[in-house]
Amino acid sequence: MSSTAEALSPERSPADALAQRVVDAALGTVDILSIYLGDRLGWYRSLDVDGPATADELAARTGTNSRYTREWLEQQAVTGLLDVADGEHPSFALSRAGAEVFADEHSLAYLAPLARLLCGAAKRLPELLEAYRSGGGVGWARYGRDARDGQADMNRPWYEHSLADALGSIPEVDRLLRAPGSMLADLGCGGGWSTIALARAYPEATVRGVDIDRATVELARANVAAAPEVAVRVTVTEADAAALPRGGYQAVFAFECVHDMPRPVEVLAAARRALAPGGVMIVMDEAVADTFAAPGDETERLMYGFSLTVCLPDGMAHPASVATGTVMRADTLRRYAEAAGFAEFEVLPIEDFGFWRFYLLRE
Ligand SMILES: C[S@@+](CC[C@H](N)C(=O)[O-])C[C@H]1O[C@@H](n2cnc3c(N)ncnc32)[C@H](O)[C@@H]1O
């Protein structure tokens, strides 16, 4: 406990204060688990699309059990996530804010996927214990659909709303991307939302998404197919980004994936070789502090959480891994970029873009 916290509550012992913090964390965990249930069982969606419901109505609408819907609805009201209108059969409703946070996949406030991602990680705890003992890992594919969808849907609104403006705010980059016939690559493209957003923002460009995980590639292809206005200019390939062929790309992107890669220098070197003369690589990764310092801010705390449960074990699931983890500091990426043969490295002046920071790498 910090001396400041003790000074603020002199009547509370440090042990009591710490115990309270654990209780608060337990309450947050309960919320996350309940959000996962409401998301995956379609309960939030039903309350959003079909309106308020009693427990019986919600069960009937979603093909679930009414004893469970009652417990969940009451829990959601008690914890303050749903509104309730009392009556013989209470009716429960999503507020406007709740509709955005739990059911609107286009909103920057949409955070149901965060519960999916965390619960997907929690399902792997027995394997994580084993990996922590042996020094092995847990590969991304093992985290399954919850993590895959959670990851893709968490980032989607940022790409849809903010990527075009962010790139447009850097004139040099915008000019390159706008060039007639420009070719762009999106490494570690995940669900393809960044790939689609690039194609939407730059109507002259062809965009190639690359991901090493088959199920992820299938997800990305399905998402691209559902965006017919860009589908003809977008391809998604299942491949190791380190095998990216020389390609004359004006820009190669890597959105929130370099820290996951077991051998990032190989991937960055392949990206460099694949660039056309004058081309650039743009990396978006976590906006963590420049150096380790404790206590850290919310971004740092969240990223260490992902690192413990997903990204570090994923990185360590492969041979000869540099084991970066989610907390990839700017200097770490700078080192990787230099080792990959990039001569220039800069942090782009793109602010307020979720948890992320943009880097530009140039020969
Ligand atoms: C944290 S996810 C980010 C996905 C996506 N860029 C996004 O912003 O949502 C990391 C992705 O990188 C992919 N990946 C990891 N190593 C890779 C490699 N060597 N080549 C291609 N993709 C890789 C994983 O399969 C996963 O889909």
The ligand as an SDF file (V2000), in Angstrom:
LIG
                    3D

 27 29  0  0  0  0  0  0  0  0999 V2000
   -3.2930   -9.9820  -31.1510 C   0  0  0  0  0  0  0  0  0  0  0  0
   -3.7500  -10.6170  -32.7100 S   0  0  0  0  0  0  0  0  0  0  0  0
   -3.9900   -9.0920  -33.6410 C   0  0  0  0  0  0  0  0  0  0  0  0
   -4.8660   -9.3060  -34.8340 C   0  0  0  0  0  0  0  0  0  0  0  0
   -5.2130   -8.0680  -35.6280 C   0  0  0  0  0  0  0  0  0  0  0  0
   -4.0580   -7.4360  -36.2230 N   0  0  0  0  0  0  0  0  0  0  0  0
   -5.9970   -7.0990  -34.8110 C   0  0  0  0  0  0  0  0  0  0  0  0
   -5.5830   -5.9380  -34.6900 O   0  0  0  0  0  0  0  0  0  0  0  0
   -7.0580   -7.4660  -34.2770 O   0  0  0  0  0  0  0  0  0  0  0  0
   -2.2140  -11.2190  -33.3780 C   0  0  0  0  0  0  0  0  0  0  0  0
   -2.3710  -11.9380  -34.6910 C   0  0  0  0  0  0  0  0  0  0  0  0
   -1.0820  -12.1520  -35.2330 O   0  0  0  0  0  0  0  0  0  0  0  0
   -1.0820  -13.4020  -35.8690 C   0  0  0  0  0  0  0  0  0  0  0  0
    0.3200  -13.8400  -35.9940 N   0  0  0  0  0  0  0  0  0  0  0  0
    1.1860  -14.1140  -34.9960 C   0  0  0  0  0  0  0  0  0  0  0  0
    2.3920  -14.4690  -35.5090 N   0  0  0  0  0  0  0  0  0  0  0  0
    2.2780  -14.4000  -36.8490 C   0  0  0  0  0  0  0  0  0  0  0  0
    3.1670  -14.6210  -37.9310 C   0  0  0  0  0  0  0  0  0  0  0  0
    4.4310  -15.0070  -37.7330 N   0  0  0  0  0  0  0  0  0  0  0  0
    2.7140  -14.4390  -39.1860 N   0  0  0  0  0  0  0  0  0  0  0  0
    1.4380  -14.0560  -39.4200 C   0  0  0  0  0  0  0  0  0  0  0  0
    0.5440  -13.8350  -38.4380 N   0  0  0  0  0  0  0  0  0  0  0  0
    0.9590  -13.9980  -37.1640 C   0  0  0  0  0  0  0  0  0  0  0  0
   -1.9490  -14.2820  -34.9720 C   0  0  0  0  0  0  0  0  0  0  0  0
   -2.4230  -15.4310  -35.6260 O   0  0  0  0  0  0  0  0  0  0  0  0
   -3.0520  -13.2960  -34.5970 C   0  0  0  0  0  0  0  0  0  0  0  0
   -4.1440  -13.3620  -35.4720 O   0  0  0  0  0  0  0  0  0  0  0  0
  1  2  1  0
  2  3  1  0
  2 10  1  0
  3  4  1  0
  4  5  1  0
  5  6  1  0
  5  7  1  0
  7  8  2  0
  7  9  1  0
 10 11  1  0
 11 12  1  0
 11 26  1  0
 12 13  1  0
 13 14  1  0
 13 24  1  0
 14 15  1  0
 14 23  1  0
 15 16  2  0
 16 17  1  0
 17 18  1  0
 17 23  2  0
 18 19  1  0
 18 20  2  0
 20 21  1  0
 21 22  2  0
 22 23  1  0
 24 25  1  0
 24 26  1  0
 26 27  1  0
M  CHG  2   2   1   9  -1
M  END
$$$$
